[in-house]
Amino acid sequence: MLRRLLLVEWSGLLAAIVLGSIALTFLAPNFLTEFNIYVMLRSFCVALLVGFAQMVTLGVGQMNISVGALGGLVAISLGGMLEVLGFPLVLAVPLAILIGALGGLINGVLTVRTGINGFIITLATASAFTGINLGITESIPFYNMPATLVAFGEQRFYAFPYLLIAPLIVAAVLGVFFARTVPGRQLLAFGGNPTAARLSGISSERVIVLAHVLSGTLAAIAAVLAVAQLGSAQPTIGTDWLLLSFAAPIIGGAALTGGYISVLGTMFAVVLIALIENGMVLAKVDPYWVQFLLGALILTAVWLNRWRAVRTGTD
Amino acid sequence: MSDDAIRDAPPRRRLSLGGASGQIGLLAIVIGFWVVFSSLAPGFLSTFNLFNLGRSLAVDIVIGFSQMVVLATGGMNLAVGSIGVCAVMFTGFLLQDLGLPIPAAMALALVLGTLLGWLNGMAIVKTGVNSFIITLASASLYLGAMLILTKAVPYSELPAAVGAFGRLKIGTFLSPLLVIAIVIGAALFVLYRFSTLGRQILAAGANPRAAAMSGVPVDRVIVFSHGLSGFLAACAGLMLVARLGAAVPSVGGEEWLLPSFLGPVLGGTLLSGGVVAVVGTMIGAALVTTIRSGLLVLQIGNFWLQLFLGLILLFAVFVDRYRSVYAERRSTRQR
C-alpha cells in the first residue's frame, strides 16, 4: 500500500496541501472565507498556465527560459492591439495567442536548425522578446482595457472566479493530449529516449518544435489571463515567471531529463504554492519569504523524488 | 575554438587555428563597434566614458568568469547573481553595522561567496541532480534569505575609502578594477592551462566517466568549481560596491544571468563542458560592455539594449555553430 502510494508522484503534495489547509484554517480565521478562496483561486490561474508552459518543454527534454519574456511581449501586444489599434476583443485575443505560438515556433526552429542547446537559444530570445517589449512600451503600461476583459478577470460565481475556466479547460486538453493522442505520446517518448524514439520513426525536429510552439501558446494564454486579472497590460508581466515555471512542474514530479510529466502533479504543485503565498499574506509575513520558501520547496521536491526513486526501485 | 581555448583533446594545432580566427573575429567585431560608436558620438572616446566603460567591463568580465568556471565542468550556475548580491549586502552589513575594517569585510564577503558556491556544489554532487535545477532553487533561496535579513534596505553609509577606490584612476582613465579583473583572468589562465587541478576540471567536464576512470576525483572537482564560481561572483559583487560606493540589494539577481552567459559563450567556452576560453570571455564581455556603453552614449536608451544583447548572443552562437560545422567538413576532406 505504502509502496503504491509512494509511486504516485503527487501523493506527498496532496498530503502537504491537506495538512497546510487544516493548519491555516485553525491559525487564520479568515482563511476559509469565500473571498479568500476566490483570491487564492484567482492567483492560481496564471501560475498554473505558466507551469504548463514550462512542463511541455520539460516533457520533450528541453527548457524554455523565455516563458516570462514571451508572456510579457504577448501581454503588451494584446494591450497595444486593444488600446492603440482599437481591435475588438475577439480578434485581439486570438492574435495575441498567435504571437505567443509564433515566439515558440521561433524558439523551436532555432533550436532544431542550429542544434544548439535550447537553454542558450531561449536565453537569447528571452532577452530579445523583453527588448522588443521594453522598446515598444518604454515601460509604460496600457491602462484602457475593454470592460468585458476586465470583468472576466474580476467576476466570480461564489468563490469560483470565471478566470479559472480557462486553465481548467487547458489542463483537461493537456491531460488528454499527453495520455491519448499520437503527438502527445510521441513528445514524451522522444523526451524519455530520443534515440529509441528516432529509431521508431518519430521526427525529432517535429516534436521539439511542437513542444516549443505549445509552450509559447500556453505562455500567451497565461499572459492574456494576467492582463484580464490585472485590468491593464503591464510590461512587467512575466518578469517573475521563470522560477515559478520550473517550480510547478518539478515539484509536481516532472523529470528534468524529459519523458515524464504530470498534469495533475503540476496542478497540485501550483495549489501548494498558492497556499503558501496565501498563508504568508494571512500571517502578514515578509513577502520575501515566498521567494525563499519556493527555493526550499524545489530542493525538497527534487530530494523527495530521488528518495522515492530509490525507495520504489524505479531508479 | 580559440587560441587560449584550453582544450582537453590533443589535436590542438589544427583546431586552435580555426579557434584563433574565431577570437580574432570577435575582437574585430568589438573594434568595429568602437569605430562606429566613436564616429557617431565623439563623447564615446572621452576619458570620462572610457573610465566608466573600463569599470563596468571589469565587473562584466568577472561575472563571465564566474559562469565560465562552472561551464568548464559541463554544468551551469544560475545563482551567480544571487551569490553576488549576497556578498554585496554582507559587505555593507559588515562595514556599516559592525564597523569592520575594509580588508576584513572584503575577505569575509569572499568567504561567504565561496561558501554559497560550495553549498551548490555539494548539493549537486550529493543528490546527483542537474546543476540547472539546484542552482535555480538556491538562487531563489539565497536571494530570499538576503531580502528577509536586510529588508531590501541599501547600505549607503560605507566608509569613504570604498567609493574612493572605485573612483581611483591609474593614469588618465584606467580603473584599478579593470586591472584586478585582468589579474584574475591571468590566474584562471594559469589554473586551466598549467595546473593539474585545472586539467582535471577540464577532463571531468569533457567526459566525466572517462575522467573518473583515469583517477580524476570528479565530485571534488565539481564542488571546487562551484566554490570558485561563488568566489568570483562575490568578487564581482565587491567591485560593484566599490563602483557604486554603496551596497544596493537590486544589483545582481537575475540581471546577471544573461551577461554571465554572454561573455563565456561569445568567447568560445562550450556549454557541454571541457573547454574554457579565458581571453575569449574577456573579449566577449568587452563586446557586451561596448554595446551597452555605446547605446548609452548614442542615447538610444536602455530599452532596446536587451533586444540587441539577445540578437548578438543568437548571432554569436550561430557563427560558432557554423564555424565548427565548417571545420569538421574541412577536416574530413583533408582525410
Interface residues (C-beta under 8 A of the other chain):
Chain A: M63 L110 T114 G115 I116 N117 F119 I120 I121 L123 A124 T125 A126 S127 A128 F129 T130 G131 I132 L134 G135 E138 S139 L242 L243 F246 I250 L256 T257 D286 Y288 W289 V290 Q291 F292 L293 L294 G295 A296 I298 L299 V302 W303 R306
Chain B: M76 A123 T127 G128 V129 N130 F132 I133 I134 L136 A137 S138 A139 S140 L141 Y142 L143 G144 A145 L147 I148 K151 A152 E254 L257 L258 F261 V265 L271 S272 G301 N302 F303 W304 L305 Q306 L307 F308 L309 G310 L311 L313 L314 V317 F318 R321
